[in-house]
């Protein structure tokens, strides 16, 4: 099975007017995605933010749960943050993965739009489970990563379609659904009890 890493990208991101911006880091994204990453045995959760003040704020929040008063309040948060890393650029995260694994990762991302290199969840799951190339799954904040950035990636998993026509999940929910589809137990192969 391939080692899987995830990253939360804050720049370059579209806002609702399709302008390129840097999005603000949110406390919920720190906690909830770290917990999801730990649940699915992700090797490292990278929070990619170019603004030093935002990374410092994230570090203060994480340290509260890892070494501060939060350790006694909820020890599970400490465990969730063990594999969380703050980096200023996507290139820094890729370099970190290359140093750890000795290989360049395949970059996989997600979007509510379809691209020429869009891949199904079943095909991506097979790649993860049958191959050993490191996989780095990126999640965009705001209204998604720029089209120019998306063209640089190896794979884009298909959009998440719900039962209705609404299609604008928060990144925390999308990360949980996608990681379950790619790394979760194959519940569909189990017989009804």
Contact map, one row per residue, 1 for C-alpha under 8 A:
1110000000000000000000000000000000000000000000000000000000000000000000000000000000000000000000000000000000000000000000000000000111110000000000000000000000000000000000000000000000000000000000000
1111000000000000000000000000000000000000000000000000000000000000000000000000000000000000000000000000000000000000000000000000001111111110000000000000000000000000000000000000000000000000000000000
1111100000000000000000000000000000000000011000000000000000000000000000000000000000000000000000000000000000000000000000000000000100011110000000000000000000000000000000000000000000000000000000000
0111110000000000000000000000000000000000011100000000000000000000000000000000000000000000000000000000000000000000000000000000000100000111100000000000000000000000000000000000000000000000000000000
0011111000000000000000000000000000000000011111000000000000000000000000000000000000000000000000000000000000000000000000000000000000000111100000000000000000000000000000000000000000000000000000000
0001111100000000000000000000000000001000010111000000000000000000000000000000000000000000000000000000000000000000000000000000000000000001111000000000000000000000000000000000000000000000000000000
0000111110000000000000000000000000000000000011110000000000000000000000000000000000000000000000000000000000000000000000000000000000000001111000000000000000000000000000000000000000000000000000000
0000011111000000000000000000000000000000000011110000000000000000000000000000000000000000000000000000000000000000000000000000000000000000011110000000000000000000000000000000000000000000000000000
0000001111111000000000000000000000000000000000111000000000000000000000000000000000000000010000000000000000000000000000000000000000000000011110001000000000000000000000000000000000000000000000000
0000000111111000000001111000000000000000000000011100000000000000000000000000000000000000000000000000000000000000000000000000000000000000000111000000000000000000000000000000000000000000000000000
0000000011111000000111100000000000000000000000011100000000000000000000000000000000000000000000000000000000000000000000000000000000000000000000001000000000000000000000000000000000000000000000000
0000000011111100000111000000000000000000000000000000000000000000000000000000000000000000000000000000000000000000000000000000000000000000000000001100100000000000000000000000000000000000000000000
0000000011111110001111100000000000000000000000000000000000000000000000000000000000000000000000000000000000000000000000000000000000000000000111111100000000000000000000000000000000000000000000000
0000000000011111111110000000000000000000000000000000000000000000000000000000000000000000000000000000000000000000000000000000000000000000000001111100000000000000000000000000000000000000000000000
0000000000001111111110000000000000000000000000000000000000000000000000000000000000000000000000000000000000000000000000000000000000000000000001110000000000000000000000000000000000000000000000000
0000000000000111111000000000000000000000000000000000000000000000000000000000000000000000000000000000000000000000000000000000000000000000000001100000000000000000000000000000000000000000000000000
0000000000000111111000000000000000000000000000000000000000000000000000000000000000000000000000000000000000000000000000000000000000000000000000000000000000000000000000000000000000000000000000000
0000000000000111111100000000000000000000000000000000000000000000000000000000000000000000000000000000000000000000000000000000000000000000000000100000000000000000000000000000000000000000000000000
0000000000001111111110000000000000000000000000000000000000000000000000000000000000000000000000000000000000000000000000000000000000000000000000000000000000000000000000000000000000000000000000000
0000000000111110011111000000000000000000000000000000000000000000000000000000000000000000000000000000000000000000000000000000000000000000000000000100000000000000000000000000000000000000000000000
0000000000111110001111100000000000000000000000000000000000000000000000000000000000000000000000000000000000000000000000000000000000000000000000000000000000000000000000000000000000000000000000000
0000000001111000000111110000000000000000000000000000000000000000000000000000000000000000000000000000000000000000000000000000000000000000000000000000000000000000000000000000000000000000000000000
0000000001101000000011111000000000000000000000000000000000000000000000000000000000000000000000000000000000000000000000000000000000000000000011000000000000000000000000000000000000000000000000000
0000000001000000000001111100000000000000000000000000010000000000000000000000000000000000000000000000000000000000000000000000000000000000000000000000000000000000000000000000000000000000000000000
0000000001000000000000111110110000000000000000001000010001000000000000000000000000000000000000000000000000000000000000000000000000000000000000000000000000000000000000000000000000000000000000000
0000000000000000000000011111110000000000000000000000000000000000000000000000000000000000000000000000000000000000000000000000000000000000000000000000000000000000000000000000000000000000000000000
0000000000000000000000001111111000000000000000000000000001001000000000000000000000000000000000000000000000000000000000000000000000000000000000000000000000000000000000000000000000000000000000000
0000000000000000000000000111111110000000000000000000000000000000000000000000000000000000000000000000000000000000000000000000000000000000000000000000000000000000000000000001000000000000000000000
0000000000000000000000001111111111000000000000000000000000000000000000000000000000000000000000000000000000000000000000000000000000000000000000000000000000000000000000000011000000000000000000000
0000000000000000000000001111111111000000000000100000000001000000000000000000000000000000000000000000000000000000000000000000000000000000000000000000000000000000000000000000000000000000000000000
0000000000000000000000000011111111100000000000000000000000000000000000000000100110000000000000000000000000000000000000000000000000000000000000000000000000000000000000000000000000000000000000000
0000000000000000000000000001111111110000000000000000000000000000000000000000000000000000000000000000000000000000000000000000000000000000000000000000000000000000000000000001000000000000000000000
0000000000000000000000000001111111111000000010000000000000000000000000000000000000000000000000000000000000000000000000000000000000000000000000000000000000000000000000000001001100000000000000000
0000000000000000000000000000111111111100000010000000000000000000000000000000000110110000000000000000000000000000000000000000000000000000000000000000000000000000000000000000000000000000000000000
0000000000000000000000000000001111111110000000000000000000000000000000000000100110000000000000000000000000000000000000000000000000000000000000000000000000000000000000000000000000000000000000000
0000000000000000000000000000000111111111000000000000000000000000000000000000000000000000000000000000000000000000000000000000000000000000000000000000000000000000000000000000001100100000000000000
0000010000000000000000000000000011111111110110000000000000000000000000000000000100000000000000000000000000000000000000000000000000000000000000000000000000000000000000000000000000100000000000000
0000000000000000000000000000000001111111110000000000000000000000000000000000001100100000000000000000000000000000000000000000000000000000000000000000000000000000000000000000000000000000000000000
0000000000000000000000000000000000111111110000000000000000000000000000000000000000000000000000000000000000000000000000000000000000000000000000000000000000000000000000000000000000000000000000000
0000000000000000000000000000000000011111110000000000000000000000000000000000000000000000000000000000000000000000000000000000000000000000000000000000000000000000000000000000000000110011000000000
0000000000000000000000000000000000001111111000000000000000000000000000000000000000000000000000000000000000000000000000000000000000000000000000000000000000000000000000000000000000000000000000000
0011110000000000000000000000000000001111111110000000000000000000000000000000000000000000000000000000000000000000000000000000000000000000000000000000000000000000000000000000000000000000000000000
0011100000000000000000000000000000000000111110000000000000000000000000000000000000100000000000000000000000000000000000000000000000000000000000000000000000000000000000000000000000000000000000000
0001110000000000000000000000000000001000011111000000000000000000000000000000000000111000000000000000000000000000000000000000000000000000000000000000000000000000000000000000000000000000000000000
0000111100000000000000000000000011001000011111100000000000000000000000000000000000111000000000000000000000000000000000000000000000000000000000000000000000000000000000000000000000000000000000000
0000111100000000000000000000000000000000000111110000000000000000000000000000000000011110000010000000000000000000000000000000000000000000000000000000000000000000000000000000000000000000000000000
0000001110000000000000000000010000000000000011111000000000000000000000000000000000011110000000000000000000000000000000000000000000000000000000000000000000000000000000000000000000000000000000000
0000001111100000000000000000000000000000000001111100000000000000000000000000000000000111110010000000000000000000000000000000000000000000000000000000000000000000000000000000000000000000000000000
0000000011100000000000001000000000000000000000111111011000000000000000000000000000000111100000000000000000000000000000000000000000000000000000000000000000000000000000000000000000000000000000000
0000000001100000000000000000000000000000000000011111001000000000000000000000000000000011100000000000000000000000000000000000000000000000000000000000000000000000000000000000000000000000000000000
0000000000000000000000000000000000000000000000001111111000000000000000000000000000000001000000000000000000000000000000000000000000000000000000000000000000000000000000000000000000000000000000000
0000000000000000000000000000000000000000000000001111111100000000000000000000000000000001000000000000000000000000000000000000000000000000000000000000000000000000000000000000000000000000000000000
0000000000000000000000000000000000000000000000000011111110000000000000000000000000000000000000000000000000000000000000000000000000000000000000000000000000000000000000000000000000000000000000000
0000000000000000000000011000000000000000000000001011111111000000000000000000000000000000000000000000000000000000000000000000000000000000000000000000000000000000000000000000000000000000000000000
0000000000000000000000000000000000000000000000001111111111100000000000000000000000000111000000000000000000000000000000000000000000000000000000000000000000000000000000000000000000000000000000000
0000000000000000000000000000000000000000000000000001111111110000000000000000000000000000000000000000000000000000000000000000000000000000000000000000000000000000000000000000000000000000000000000
0000000000000000000000000000000000000000000000000000111111111000000000000000000000000000000000000000000000000000000000000000000000000000000000000000000000000000000000000000000000000000000000000
0000000000000000000000001010010000000000000000000000011111111100000000000000000000000100000000000000000000000000000000000000000000000000000000000000000000000000000000000000000000000000000000000
0000000000000000000000000000000000000000000000000000001111111110000000000000000000000100000000000000000000000000000000000000000000000000000000000000000000000000000000000000000000000000000000000
0000000000000000000000000000000000000000000000000000000111111111000000000000000000000000000000000000000000000000000000000000000000000000000000000000000000000000000000000000000000000000000000000
0000000000000000000000000010000000000000000000000000000011111111100000000000000000000000000000000000000000000000000000000000000000000000000000000000000000000000000000000000000000000000000000000
0000000000000000000000000000000000000000000000000000000001111111110000000000000010000000000000000000000000000000000000000000000000000000000000000000000000000000000000000000000000000000000000000
0000000000000000000000000000000000000000000000000000000000111111111100000000000000000000000000000000000000000000000000000000000000000000000000000000000000000000000000000000000000000000000000000
0000000000000000000000000000000000000000000000000000000000011111111111100000000000000000000000000000000000000000000000000000000000000000000000000000000000000000000000000000000000000000000000000
0000000000000000000000000000000000000000000000000000000000001111111111100110110000000000000000000000000000000000000000000000000000000000000000000000000000000000000000000000000000000000000000000
0000000000000000000000000000000000000000000000000000000000000111111101100000111010000000000000000000000000000000000000000000000000000000000000000000000000000000000000000000000000000000000000000
0000000000000000000000000000000000000000000000000000000000000011111111100000010000000000000000000000000000000000000000000000000000000000000000000000000000000000000000000000000000000000000000000
0000000000000000000000000000000000000000000000000000000000000011111111100000000000000000000000000000000000000000000000000000000000000000000000000000000000000000000000000000000000000000000000000
0000000000000000000000000000000000000000000000000000000000000001101111111000000000000000000000000000000000000000000000000000000000000000000000000000000000000000000000000000000000000000000000000
0000000000000000000000000000000000000000000000000000000000000001111111111110100000000000000000000000000000000000000000000000000000000000000000000000000000000000000000000000000000000000000000000
0000000000000000000000000000000000000000000000000000000000000001111111111110110000000000000000000000000000000000000000000000000000000000000000000000000000000000000000000000000000000000000000000
0000000000000000000000000000000000000000000000000000000000000000000011111110000000000000000000000000000000000000000000000000000000000000000000000000000000000000000000000000000000000000000000000
0000000000000000000000000000000000000000000000000000000000000000000011111110000000000000000000000000000000000000000000000000000000000000000000000000000000000000000000000000000000000000000000000
0000000000000000000000000000000000000000000000000000000000000000100001111111110000000000000000000000000000000000000000000000000000000000000000000000000000000000000000000000000000000000000000000
0000000000000000000000000000000000000000000000000000000000000000100001111111111000000000000000000000000000000000000000000000000000000000000000000000000000000000000000000000000000000000000000000
0000000000000000000000000000000000000000000000000000000000000000000000000111111100000000000000000000000000000000000000000000000000000000000000000000000000000000000000000000000000000000000000000
0000000000000000000000000000001000100000000000000000000000000000110001100111111110000000000000000000000000000000000000000000000000000000000000000000000000000000000000000000000000000000000000000
0000000000000000000000000000000000000000000000000000000000000000111000100111111111000000000000000000000000000000000000000000000000000000000000000000000000000000000000000000000000000000000000000
0000000000000000000000000000000000000100000000000000000000000000010000000011111111000000000000000000000000000000000000000000000000000000000000000000000000000000000000000000000000000000000000000
0000000000000000000000000000001001101100000000000000000000000000000000000001111111110000000000000000000000000000000000000000000000000000000000000000000000000000000000000000000000000000000000000
0000000000000000000000000000001001100000000000000000000000000100010000000000111111110000000000000000000000000000000000000000000000000000000000000000000000000000000000000000000000000000000000000
0000000000000000000000000000000000000000000000000000000000000000000000000000011111110000000000000000000000000000000000000000000000000000000000000000000000000000000000000000000000000000000000000
0000000000000000000000000000000001000100001110000000000000000000000000000000000111111000000000000000000000000000000000000000000000000000000000000000000000000000000000000000000000000000000000000
0000000000000000000000000000000001000000000111100000000000000000000000000000000111111100000000000000000000000000000000000000000000000000000000000000000000000000000000000000000000000000000000000
0000000000000000000000000000000000000000000111100000000000000000000000000000000000111110000000000000000000000000000000000000000000000000000000000000000000000000000000000000000000000000000000000
0000000000000000000000000000000000000000000001111000001001100000000000000000000000011111000000000000000000000000000000000000000000000000000000000000000000000000000000000000000000000000000000000
0000000000000000000000000000000000000000000001111100001000000000000000000000000000001111110110000000000000000000000000000000000000000000000000000000000000000000000000000000000000000000000000000
0000000000000000000000000000000000000000000000011111001000000000000000000000000000000111110100000000000000000000000000000000000000000000000000000000000000000000000000000000000000000000000000000
0000000000000000000000000000000000000000000000011100000000000000000000000000000000000011111110000000000000000000000000000000000000000000000000000000000000000000000000000000000000000000000000000
0000000010000000000000000000000000000000000000010000000000000000000000000000000000000011111111000000000000000000000000000000000000000000000000000000000000000000000000000000000000000000000000000
0000000000000000000000000000000000000000000000000000000000000000000000000000000000000000111111100000000000000000000000000000000000000000000000000000000000000000000000000000000000000000000000000
0000000000000000000000000000000000000000000000000000000000000000000000000000000000000011111111110000000000000000000000000000000000000000000000000000000000000000000000000000000000000000000000000
0000000000000000000000000000000000000000000001010000000000000000000000000000000000000010111111111000000000000000000000000000000000000000000000000000000000000000000000000000000000000000000000000
0000000000000000000000000000000000000000000000000000000000000000000000000000000000000000011111111100000110000000000000000000000000000000000000000000000000000000000000000000000000000000000000000
0000000000000000000000000000000000000000000000000000000000000000000000000000000000000000001111111110000000000000000000000000000000000000000000000000000000000000000000000000000000000000000000000
0000000000000000000000000000000000000000000000000000000000000000000000000000000000000000000111111111000000000000000000000000000000000000000000000000000000000000000000000000000000000000000000000
0000000000000000000000000000000000000000000000000000000000000000000000000000000000000000000011111111111110000000000000000000000000000100000000000000000000000000000000000000000000000000000000000
0000000000000000000000000000000000000000000000000000000000000000000000000000000000000000000001111111111110000000000000000000000000000000000000000000000000000000000000000000000000000000000000000
0000000000000000000000000000000000000000000000000000000000000000000000000000000000000000000000111111111000000000000000000000000000000000000000000000000000000000000000000000000000000000000000000
0000000000000000000000000000000000000000000000000000000000000000000000000000000000000000000000011111110000000000000000000000000000000000000000000000000000000000000000000000000000000000000000000
0000000000000000000000000000000000000000000000000000000000000000000000000000000000000000000000001111111100000000000000000000000000000100000000000000000000000000000000000000000000000000000000000
0000000000000000000000000000000000000000000000000000000000000000000000000000000000000000000000001111111100000000000000000000000000000000000000000000000000000000000000000000000000000000000000000
0000000000000000000000000000000000000000000000000000000000000000000000000000000000000000000000001110111110000000000000000000000000001100000000000000000000000000000000000000000000000000000000000
0000000000000000000000000000000000000000000000000000000000000000000000000000000000000000000001001100111111000000000000000000000000001100000000000000000000000000000000000000000000000000000000000
0000000000000000000000000000000000000000000000000000000000000000000000000000000000000000000001001100001111100000000000000000000000001111000000000000000000000000000000000000000000000000000000000
0000000000000000000000000000000000000000000000000000000000000000000000000000000000000000000000000000000111110000000000000000000000001111000000000000000011100000000000000000000000000000000000000
0000000000000000000000000000000000000000000000000000000000000000000000000000000000000000000000000000000011111000000000000000000000000011110000000000000011100000000000000000000000000000000000000
0000000000000000000000000000000000000000000000000000000000000000000000000000000000000000000000000000000001111100000000000000000000000011110000000000000011111000000000000000000000000000000000000
0000000000000000000000000000000000000000000000000000000000000000000000000000000000000000000000000000000000111110000000000000000000000000111000000000010010111000000000000000000000000000000000000
0000000000000000000000000000000000000000000000000000000000000000000000000000000000000000000000000000000000011111000000000000000000000000111100000000000000011110000000000000000000000000000000000
0000000000000000000000000000000000000000000000000000000000000000000000000000000000000000000000000000000000001111110000000000000000000000000100010000000000011110000000000000000000000000000000000
0000000000000000000000000000000000000000000000000000000000000000000000000000000000000000000000000000000000000111110000000000000000000000000000000000000000000111000000110000000000000000000000000
0000000000000000000000000000000000000000000000000000000000000000000000000000000000000000000000000000000000000011111000000000000000000000000000000000000000000110000000000000000000000000000000000
0000000000000000000000000000000000000000000000000000000000000000000000000000000000000000000000000000000000000011111101000000000000000000000000000000000000000110000000000000000000000000000000000
0000000000000000000000000000000000000000000000000000000000000000000000000000000000000000000000000000000000000000111111000000000000000000000000000000000000010000000000000000000000000000000000000
0000000000000000000000000000000000000000000000000000000000000000000000000000000000000000000000000000000000000000011111000000000000000000000000000000000000000000000000000000000000000000000000000
0000000000000000000000000000000000000000000000000000000000000000000000000000000000000000000000000000000000000000001111100000000000000000000000000000000001110000000000000000000000000000000000000
0000000000000000000000000000000000000000000000000000000000000000000000000000000000000000000000000000000000000000011111110000000000000000000000000000000000111100000000000000000000000000000000000
0000000000000000000000000000000000000000000000000000000000000000000000000000000000000000000000000000000000000000000011111011000000000000000000000000000000111100000000000000000000000000000000000
0000000000000000000000000000000000000000000000000000000000000000000000000000000000000000000000000000000000000000000001111111000000000000000000000000000000001100000000000000000000000000000000000
0000000000000000000000000000000000000000000000000000000000000000000000000000000000000000000000000000000000000000000000111111100000000000000000000000000000001100000000000000000000001100000000000
0000000000000000000000000000000000000000000000000000000000000000000000000000000000000000000000000000000000000000000000011111110000000000000000000000000000000000000000000000000000000100000000000
0000000000000000000000000000000000000000000000000000000000000000000000000000000000000000000000000000000000000000000000111111111000000000000000000000000000000000000000000000000000000000000000000
0000000000000000000000000000000000000000000000000000000000000000000000000000000000000000000000000000000000000000000000111111111100000000000000000000000000001000000000000000000000000100000000000
0000000000000000000000000000000000000000000000000000000000000000000000000000000000000000000000000000000000000000000000001111111110000000000000000000000000000000000000000000000000001110000000000
0000000000000000000000000000000000000000000000000000000000000000000000000000000000000000000000000000000000000000000000000111111111100000000000000000000000000000000000000000000000000000000000000
0100000000000000000000000000000000000000000000000000000000000000000000000000000000000000000000000000000000000000000000000011111111100000000000000000000000000000000000000000000000000000000000000
1111000000000000000000000000000000000000000000000000000000000000000000000000000000000000000000000000000000000000000000000001111111111010000000000000000000000000000000000000000000000100000000000
1100000000000000000000000000000000000000000000000000000000000000000000000000000000000000000000000000000000000000000000000000111111110000000000000000000000000000000000000000000000000000000000000
1100000000000000000000000000000000000000000000000000000000000000000000000000000000000000000000000000000000000000000000000000011111110000000000000000000000000000000000000000000000000000000000000
1100000000000000000000000000000000000000000000000000000000000000000000000000000000000000000000000000000000000000000000000000011111111000000000000000000000000000000000000000000000000000000000000
1110000000000000000000000000000000000000000000000000000000000000000000000000000000000000000000000000000000000000000000000000000111111100000000000000000000000000000000000000000000000000000000000
0110000000000000000000000000000000000000000000000000000000000000000000000000000000000000000000000000001111000000000000000000000100111110000000000000000000000000000000000000000000000000000000000
0111100000000000000000000000000000000000000000000000000000000000000000000000000000000000000000001000101111000000000000000000000000011111000000000000000000000000000000000000000000000000000000000
0111100000000000000000000000000000000000000000000000000000000000000000000000000000000000000000000000000011110000000000000000000100001111100000000000000000000000000000000000000000000000000000000
0001111000000000000000000000000000000000000000000000000000000000000000000000000000000000000000000000000011110000000000000000000000000111110000000000000000000000000000000000000000000000000000000
0001111000000000000000000000000000000000000000000000000000000000000000000000000000000000000000000000000000111100000000000000000000000011111000000000000000000000000000000000000000000000000000000
0000011110000000000000000000000000000000000000000000000000000000000000000000000000000000000000000000000000111100000000000000000000000001111100000000000000000000000000000000000000000000000000000
0000011110000000000000000000000000000000000000000000000000000000000000000000000000000000000000000000000000001100000000000000000000000000111110000000000000000000000000000010001000000000000000000
0000000111001000000000000000000000000000000000000000000000000000000000000000000000000000000000000000000000000110000000000000000000000000011111111000000000000000000000000010000000000000000000000
0000000111001000000000100000000000000000000000000000000000000000000000000000000000000000000000000000000000000000000000000000000000000000001111111000000000000000000000000010000000000000000000000
0000000001001111000000100000000000000000000000000000000000000000000000000000000000000000000000000000000000000000000000000000000000000000000111110000000000000000000000000000000000000000000000000
0000000000001111010000000000000000000000000000000000000000000000000000000000000000000000000000000000000000000000000000000000000000000000000111111000000000000000000000000000000000000000000000000
0000000000001110000000000000000000000000000000000000000000000000000000000000000000000000000000000000000000000010000000000000000000000000000111111100000000000000000000000000000000000000000000000
0000000010111100000000000000000000000000000000000000000000000000000000000000000000000000000000000000000000000000000000000000000000000000000110111110110000000000000000000000000000000000000000000
0000000000011100000100000000000000000000000000000000000000000000000000000000000000000000000000000000000000000000000000000000000000000000000000011111110000000000000000000000000000000000000000000
0000000000000000000000000000000000000000000000000000000000000000000000000000000000000000000000000000000000000000000000000000000000000000000000001111111000000000000000000000000000000000000000000
0000000000000000000000000000000000000000000000000000000000000000000000000000000000000000000000000000000000000000000000000000000000000000000000000111111100000000000000000000000000000000000000000
0000000000010000000000000000000000000000000000000000000000000000000000000000000000000000000000000000000000000000000000000000000000000000000000001111111110000000000000000000000000000000000000000
0000000000000000000000000000000000000000000000000000000000000000000000000000000000000000000000000000000000001000000000000000000000000000000000001111111110000000000000000000000000000000000000000
0000000000000000000000000000000000000000000000000000000000000000000000000000000000000000000000000000000000000000000000000000000000000000000000000011111110000000000000000000000000000000000000000
0000000000000000000000000000000000000000000000000000000000000000000000000000000000000000000000000000000000000000000000000000000000000000000000000001111111000000000000000000000000000000000000000
0000000000000000000000000000000000000000000000000000000000000000000000000000000000000000000000000000000001111000000000000000000000000000000000000000111111110000000000000000000000000000000000000
0000000000000000000000000000000000000000000000000000000000000000000000000000000000000000000000000000000001110000000010000000000000000000000000000000000111110000000000000000000000000000000000000
0000000000000000000000000000000000000000000000000000000000000000000000000000000000000000000000000000000001111000000011100000000000000000000000000000000011111000000000000000000000000000000000000
0000000000000000000000000000000000000000000000000000000000000000000000000000000000000000000000000000000000011110001011100000000000000000000000000000000011111100000000000000000000000000000000000
0000000000000000000000000000000000000000000000000000000000000000000000000000000000000000000000000000000000011110000001111001000000000000000000000000000000111110000000000000000000000000000000000
0000000000000000000000000000000000000000000000000000000000000000000000000000000000000000000000000000000000000111110001111000000000000000000000000000000000011111000000000000000000000000000000000
0000000000000000000000000000000000000000000000000000000000000000000000000000000000000000000000000000000000000111110000000000000000000000000000000000000000001111100000000000000000000000000000000
0000000000000000000000000000000000000000000000000000000000000000000000000000000000000000000000000000000000000001000000000000000000000000000000000000000000000111110000100000010000000000000000000
0000000000000000000000000000000000000000000000000000000000000000000000000000000000000000000000000000000000000000000000000000000000000000000000000000000000000011111100100000000000000000000000000
0000000000000000000000000000000000000000000000000000000000000000000000000000000000000000000000000000000000000000000000000000000000000000000000000000000000000001111111100000000000000000000000000
0000000000000000000000000000000000000000000000000000000000000000000000000000000000000000000000000000000000000000000000000000000000000000000000000000000000000000111110000000000000000000000000000
0000000000000000000000000000000000000000000000000000000000000000000000000000000000000000000000000000000000000000000000000000000000000000000000000000000000000000111111000000000000000000000000000
0000000000000000000000000000000000000000000000000000000000000000000000000000000000000000000000000000000000000000000000000000000000000000000000000000000000000000011111100000000000000000000000000
0000000000000000000000000000000000000000000000000000000000000000000000000000000000000000000000000000000000000000000000000000000000000000000000000000000000000000010111110000000000000000000000000
0000000000000000000000000000000000000000000000000000000000000000000000000000000000000000000000000000000000000001000000000000000000000000000000000000000000000001110011111000000000000000000000000
0000000000000000000000000000000000000000000000000000000000000000000000000000000000000000000000000000000000000001000000000000000000000000000000000000000000000000000001111100000000000000000000000
0000000000000000000000000000000000000000000000000000000000000000000000000000000000000000000000000000000000000000000000000000000000000000000000000000000000000000000000111110110000000000000000000
0000000000000000000000000000000000000000000000000000000000000000000000000000000000000000000000000000000000000000000000000000000000000000000000000000000000000000000000011111110000000000000000000
0000000000000000000000000000100000000000000000000000000000000000000000000000000000000000000000000000000000000000000000000000000000000000001110000000000000000000000000001111111000000000000000000
0000000000000000000000000001100110000000000000000000000000000000000000000000000000000000000000000000000000000000000000000000000000000000000000000000000000000000000000000111111100000000000000000
0000000000000000000000000000000000000000000000000000000000000000000000000000000000000000000000000000000000000000000000000000000000000000000000000000000000000000000000001111111110000000000000000
0000000000000000000000000000000000000000000000000000000000000000000000000000000000000000000000000000000000000000000000000000000000000000000000000000000000000001000000001111111111000000000000000
0000000000000000000000000000000010010000000000000000000000000000000000000000000000000000000000000000000000000000000000000000000000000000001000000000000000000000000000000011111111100000000000000
0000000000000000000000000000000010010000000000000000000000000000000000000000000000000000000000000000000000000000000000000000000000000000000000000000000000000000000000000001111111110000000000000
0000000000000000000000000000000000000000000000000000000000000000000000000000000000000000000000000000000000000000000000000000000000000000000000000000000000000000000000000000111111111000000000000
0000000000000000000000000000000000000000000000000000000000000000000000000000000000000000000000000000000000000000000000000000000000000000000000000000000000000000000000000000011111111100000000000
0000000000000000000000000000000000011001000000000000000000000000000000000000000000000000000000000000000000000000000000000000000000000000000000000000000000000000000000000000001111111111000000000
0000000000000000000000000000000000000001000000000000000000000000000000000000000000000000000000000000000000000000000000000000000000000000000000000000000000000000000000000000000111111111100000000
0000000000000000000000000000000000000000000000000000000000000000000000000000000000000000000000000000000000000000000000001000100000000000000000000000000000000000000000000000000011111111000000000
0000000000000000000000000000000000000000000000000000000000000000000000000000000000000000000000000000000000000000000000001101100100000000000000000000000000000000000000000000000001111111000000000
0000000000000000000000000000000000000001000000000000000000000000000000000000000000000000000000000000000000000000000000000000100000000000000000000000000000000000000000000000000000111111100000000
0000000000000000000000000000000000000001000000000000000000000000000000000000000000000000000000000000000000000000000000000000000000000000000000000000000000000000000000000000000000111111110000000
0000000000000000000000000000000000000000000000000000000000000000000000000000000000000000000000000000000000000000000000000000000000000000000000000000000000000000000000000000000000010011111000000
0000000000000000000000000000000000000000000000000000000000000000000000000000000000000000000000000000000000000000000000000000000000000000000000000000000000000000000000000000000000000001111111000
0000000000000000000000000000000000000000000000000000000000000000000000000000000000000000000000000000000000000000000000000000000000000000000000000000000000000000000000000000000000000000111111000
0000000000000000000000000000000000000000000000000000000000000000000000000000000000000000000000000000000000000000000000000000000000000000000000000000000000000000000000000000000000000000011111100
0000000000000000000000000000000000000000000000000000000000000000000000000000000000000000000000000000000000000000000000000000000000000000000000000000000000000000000000000000000000000000011111100
0000000000000000000000000000000000000000000000000000000000000000000000000000000000000000000000000000000000000000000000000000000000000000000000000000000000000000000000000000000000000000011111110
0000000000000000000000000000000000000000000000000000000000000000000000000000000000000000000000000000000000000000000000000000000000000000000000000000000000000000000000000000000000000000000111111
0000000000000000000000000000000000000000000000000000000000000000000000000000000000000000000000000000000000000000000000000000000000000000000000000000000000000000000000000000000000000000000001111
0000000000000000000000000000000000000000000000000000000000000000000000000000000000000000000000000000000000000000000000000000000000000000000000000000000000000000000000000000000000000000000000111
